[in-house]
Amino acid sequence: MASGSYLKGKILIASPAIGDPRFDRAVIFVCDHSDEHAMGITLNKPVRDLRLPTLFKQLGIEGSIRVPDRPVLDGGPVDRDRGFVLHTREFGADEATLPVGDDLALTATKEILAAMASEEAPRRAVLALGYAGWGAGQLDDELQANAWLVAEPDEALIFDDAFEDKWALALRTLGVDPKRLSAVSGHA
């Protein structure tokens, strides 16, 4: 299946058929999707005991405003020591920022962190360590195996802190009752 970039800016919701415990009940925002690769940020798995103010202090980022006391997300198993900020597009008109939707962008530079600690902060933002990545055709194969459901992005689903509920909330945006899903894979 030639994918182009049709999943860029969409939400992936792990089905019970995912078969990979790292992605059990995952909700992922797809930041890029091409015939060669795909990458996304997991939205519902906070890093245990790591919050933005703590990370900013560790990184030596001082700001003119108080950094919101929000969790840092476990964005996925690839490049776990690298930070990625998914944010609204008030910030980032340069080549370091990748537009990923009508009002969303992804930035992985220290400048976005400094902006988050200033009056220049994006309206909404989440910081993730690492990302979910797929090689050529891998995500398409997983979609064919019913491992993922695809939904339209929703700002509340992306940015709100209801991490325990995001999977069920994401499924409900598709009209799917999470209790009615089975782990059977394959085609209907």
N, C-alpha and C positions, 0 to 999 in steps of 0.2 A: 504494500500500500504506500503510495507516495504521499508523504505527510505534509510537505510544505511547512507552514508555520501555523497550522490550524488550531493547535492547542495552546499557543502562546496567549497568555492572559486568561486562561480558563482555570478552573479548580478541578483537581483530581481527588476522588474520594475512594479510598481503599475498600474493596468488597471483601467479604469473608474468604473469597477464593484467592486472595493475594499470595499466600504461601510463603511470605517472608516476614518473620516476626518484627523486623526493623520498621515495617510499614503497616503493621496491624493497626487498624482504625485511623490511619493517617489521612490528613487533609492537606493537600499540596497545591500551592499556587504555581502554575507553570510560567516561568519567566522566559524561556526560549524553547523552541521546538523546530527542528529542521530534519532533513533526511539523514544528516550525519549524527545528530545528538539531540538530547533534550535535557533541560535542567529546571529544577523548581525548588521552592522553599516550603518545608513542612511548617504548617501554621499552628499545630495543636500539641506540640511536644516541647514544653519549656525545659530548659536545662535546670536540673535540681540545684537549688541554693545559689543561683547566679542571677543577679538583678542588674539592671542598667547602671544605677549609681556605683555599684561595686566594680563593674567592668570598666566604667569610665575612669574611676579612681586608679585602677590597676594600669590603665593605658596612659595615665597622666593627662586626661582631657578635662580641662577646666572650662567652665562656661559662665555666661552672664545670667543664666537662669538655672533653677533647680531642675535637674534631670528627673523625669517621671520615674517613680518606683515601679517599674514594670519588669517582668521576667525577660531573660534572653532566651531565644528559642533554639532548639536543636534542629537546624535546618535540614539535616540529612547526613548521610555517612561519608560524603566526599568533602575534602578540604575543611575538616572540622576545626582547624586552627585559624580559619579565615572568616571574617565577618561580612555579612551581606545585609543591607538595609533595604527592605521593601517599603516604599513610601509614596505619599501623594506627590504630585509633580510640581509643587511650589518650588522645590529645590531641584537643581540639576539641569542646567541648560548646556552642559559641556559633554565632551566625548566619553567621560567616565561614567555617565549615567545612561542606562539602557531603558528606553520607554518599553513598558510591558503591558500597557493597556491604555484606555482613554485617559484616565487620570492617575495612573500608577507608573512607578519607575523603580529600578533596582540600581543601587550604587554600592560599591565595595571599596570606598576610599576613606581615609581618615577625615577628609573634609566633611563628609556627611555626618560623622560623629560630632565634629565641632559644631556643625549647624544644629544638630539635635539638642545641644547644650546652650543654644543662643536664641535670640529673638527671631532668627532666620529659620527656625525649625519648621520642617514640613508639618502640615496640619495633622497628619497621622503617619506613624512609622512603626515598624517592628524590626528588631535586630536579631539576626539568626547567625549561629556559628555553623558553617558547613551548608551543604546543599544536597539535594537528591539529583542524581545524574543517570542518564541512560545512553548507551551507545547506539549506533546506527540500527534502526528498526526495532530496537528492544522495547521501547514503550508501545509501539504499534502492535507488537506481538502480545504484550501484556494486556492491551485493550481487547484484542481478539480472543484472549483467554478469559475475558470477563473479570480481570483482576482489578480494574478501575472503572468507576463511573465518572462521567464528565458533567460539570455544572458551570453555570455562568458565575462570574465573581460577584461577591457581595461585600461591601466595605465592612459591615459589622462582622461578617464571618472571617474576613482577613485580619482585622485589627483588634477586635474585642478580646477580652481575657477569659472567656468562658471555655478554657481549654478542654476540660472534661466533657463538655457538651458539643463541641464543634463537629465531631463526626456525625452525631445524630442530627444536629441542626442542618448540616450540609446535605445529608440524605433527604431530609424533609423538604429542602428547596426543590428537590426533584419529585416530590410526592411519594417518597419511599419510606415505609415504616421500617426502622432498623430491626425490629423484632421479627420481621417477616423475611429477612434475608437468610439464605443458606450458603454454605461453603462449597456448593457444587459448582465446578467450573465447566467450561465448554459453551456450546451454543444452544440457544433455545430452538 
